[in-house]
Amino acid sequence: MMFDLHNDDLLYAALLARDPAWDGRAWVGVASTGVFCRLTCPARKPKRENCTFFETMGGAIEAGYRACKRCHPMAPAAEGEPAVKALLAALEENPARRWTEGDIAAMGYDLSTVRRAFKRHFGMTFLEMARLARLRAGGAELVGGGRVIEAQLEAGYSSASAFRAAFAGWLGLPPGAFHADAVLRADWIETSLGAMVAVSSEHALHLLEFTERRALPTELAALRRDAKGSLGFGRFAPTDQIEREIADFMTGTCAAFQTPLRPLGTPFTQTVWHALRQIPAGETRSYSQLARDMGRPDATRAVARANGANPIAIVIPCHRVLGADGSLTGYGGGLWRKQKLIELERGFAVKGKDNAQ
């Protein structure tokens, strides 16, 4: 990461001051609007708790944010690259279009040059950028109760089979596999750290993951098998409850979660996940410390694997586990989110000390 945790306050101060020194060095995602901006954006400044800072525009896009139409954060990159400028303009004019390499070549641009330019400026290719926009729009249509054909058209696919294949690649299941009266139901939750997918039954939360987590398709497939195929779009009461609790957590109001949980896992992984929930907010452990706390000092590697297999982010706080040297280790939601969560929970720890005095 380009920025350490303590620099987030510096970046927020730069945002408030519209400091031009930070142009092209950092971007801010605003949870309340769903857009990402340059730090010099002239729009009304967001609250601190709604801000997430990114070192690349690609990171903001992958987290689900759209480019601001006031400060045009992608414009500086486009100004010096004719191909980038033309393609971004074309994408903005027709965001539902299903772009191909042939389309880029037909506009007279070299594919490798375009690929390098977009990777350099945005951290992703132009085709990846276009695909994320289409799939996210299609997924939102389905969550809102739309029919598969409506989601297909919203995502810009003229072929139903092409849309099903793309959706399968993103979530691991075709849209037709989701049932309206399902036992388990999936929905989106917007947070200050990006969009999350929540899956719950009538009585418990089974999954809570950031949408770009690589393990999400596998986890959804496992839930669908366990529910004998009864997985659909929508929400039950546990999803409403966890949405409220996550909002309170992100604003520093409350670190306690009361939503009933039912993660899918082996008896050993369940034991590890229970141990993770015993780590107080604001504290961290190493994998070996966690293994010792469980009375299994010889199971450090198994504990690490179970930690990585956690399907309920934040609530089962696998982000509170660090390397033996205190360094950040792998986190399915991204190391930048792990840093954010640890910093946020330091505030809870300070509040706890103040209340004890």
Steps between C-alpha positions, in 0.01 A plus 500: 500500500606857429354639821531397863198503723581825675515683167125462444448805721755686288315398184167610642655836590630524142148424374351777714768743380474383137878472504626478138817327620298179534358497147591170340642362825181398681126474440206490739197272483187646661262237637202737525506578125669191354751708302877550518663840462825687475598662830449837330135428415285817534199304625379530859743316724385166644512397863823330609328167570371484142847530347729223379829597340656312210845503346363413153182581313470130420477424870207741533326351196546144626355605836182600319542877467414697184698796371374838622341711227610826663875451537539230229779307678589301190538809281864584587608155386298539182639842408846371414388177334275539193399132508408517868303821449306359205418168667388660825276736305353208307441303821329797666277547195400132490581328834280197418698409188680167505846604387744263330859520382362522148313818591820659628692398189218632278550843659858491372681432828770245572372246754824463694545877521146548631544216749822646640356852517191396696700275733744784566234761572218297654647168613269308264440460127228684311310174442513420872368847580210461257419148623487608866254776416272265304499219753442728797204660325358159414547371855322805643207436266465142625525600866225754440269219393549534126463210263809339350429650159480851657833447676647368178399811307607732783845342487519557126486139381289424193540126557344338808757221491785754492358682801453174694858400422633838613292498818613146572859613471440785746291326769553139406134436413275587204206735575248224428640300794362757744146433626242758608375296799844375606602390849819709469487849347781725381500878495743793475600718796675830437771593753768766528753233401312388191207279406446167679288194424291370789331159493252414772226257584189596695686460828875556444775660290697244297741718302628858491774579249633791298379460144843467340630229737638221284353227720145635468393280204626187679329601824168565325519167321561322833200674658283408204602133530434502874156654440425240230493770232267734689693827461335819374511878494341705775534526875375374832508680837864399581617695192314810619649458846859455382463801267410718801778354713764540228393865459540557876837327491631705207403827669676399821174480694502134606738206455255233621311278257183323612388352167471118527771330292504165326819478290561181306814321624657200673497463879863616512441811288195581711722483809751739341225742399363493855849581631529791258183653645661495844771748390384843621466781248822699499720199578684262265652153520749300300402162358719326759343702784154408378598132484633518858183672620306208355720249678642382166854642486597242237222605260622843388479418128155346534385806692634723221311298237177521701554873543529539122185292443283729713178575301368779726730800473528759779250325732737203530806726524772316310648845428621508862763233427847621396828336405739390774703819443192719527471555125175491305444163337260387231140614525229399254350848499833662418782618729384861474170398658682308773694817581179703508327253732791487744517880510124526553514255788776694670233763553281245679795404720560864596131544583515191719795638695332837541183336631701293748662809655 
